[in-house]
Amino acid sequence: GDSVTQMEGPVTLSEEAFLTINCTYTATGYPSLFWYVQYPGEGLQLLLKATKADDKGSNKGFEATYRKETTSFHLEKGSVQVSDSAVYFCASSSNYKLTFGKGTLLTVNP
Amino acid sequence: DAGVTQSPTHLIKTRGQQVTLRCSPKSGHDTVSWYQQALGQGPQFIFQYYEEEERQRGNFPDRFSGHQFPNYSSELNVNALLLGDSALYLCASSPPWTGINYGYTFGSGTRLTVV
């Protein structure tokens, strides 16, 4: 079945540092790919998505490019803020369901 | 505009009991999915309801069942609770004709603790 593997956390950065969270997937067919963010005590919020190879999803300074050749969808941000501290989940879609990675806890210190 | 609403927010049950969790989808959405998120893990797909029927099911035992009502709201029922059922249960909804590429709108979840 489908699976998503993402970088183990936790990740701790200083404000304005560069962020990369790696994500790779295995799937039959051509899934859509997503990044979701979960703040403490809350549900998941869709951060960005890409629906086909070479698409770049972007939102709030975060970016991720759908790389079919490497089956990857790495999340990047050029300058993180304290308010970006949260758990980030990579996910793929097929057959009406989302398959999630285990999540990466990001802590940004001032 | 209210998003996805789930109730209750927290629940404590005893092993062997039964529980019902409720979800109201975002206005204009007609498809509801349920996910289980164990502590420190990513959400796991339980099932999806569309037009009042279960359209797709994940790898969960028959103790987990659901229902969707004509107003698109949904319930998740879990029978014969086990300690391992302790988790955050998330409801997600999506609008008509959007398909999986839309990405879902998630509620804040129900935290179930089984003791």
Contacts between the chains, C-beta under 8 A, distances in Angstrom:
chain1	res1	chain2	res2	distance
A	4	B	42	7.6
A	32	B	100	6.4
A	32	B	101	4.6
A	32	B	103	7.8
A	34	B	103	5.4
A	36	B	106	7.7
A	41	B	108	7.5
A	42	B	108	5.4
A	43	B	4	7.4
A	43	B	90	5.7
A	43	B	106	4.0
A	43	B	107	5.2
A	43	B	108	4.4
A	43	B	109	5.3
A	44	B	43	7.1
A	44	B	90	6.8
A	44	B	92	7.8
A	44	B	106	4.2
A	45	B	106	7.2
A	46	B	103	4.5
A	46	B	104	7.5
A	46	B	105	7.5
A	49	B	101	7.5
A	49	B	103	5.3
A	51	B	101	4.8
A	89	B	42	5.5
A	89	B	43	7.6
A	91	B	42	7.7
A	93	B	100	4.1
A	93	B	101	6.9
A	93	B	103	8.0
A	94	B	100	7.0
A	95	B	56	5.9
A	95	B	100	7.7
A	96	B	33	7.5
A	96	B	48	5.1
A	96	B	55	6.0
A	96	B	56	4.3
A	96	B	100	5.8
A	97	B	33	7.1
A	97	B	45	4.1
A	97	B	48	6.7
A	97	B	56	5.9
A	97	B	58	6.5
A	97	B	100	7.6
A	98	B	33	8.0
A	98	B	35	7.7
A	98	B	43	7.4
A	98	B	45	6.5
A	98	B	100	7.7
A	98	B	104	7.0
A	99	B	45	7.3
A	100	B	42	3.3
A	100	B	43	5.1
A	100	B	44	7.6
A	101	B	42	5.4
A	102	B	40	7.5
A	102	B	41	5.7
A	102	B	42	5.0
A	103	B	40	7.6
A	103	B	41	7.3
A	103	B	42	5.3
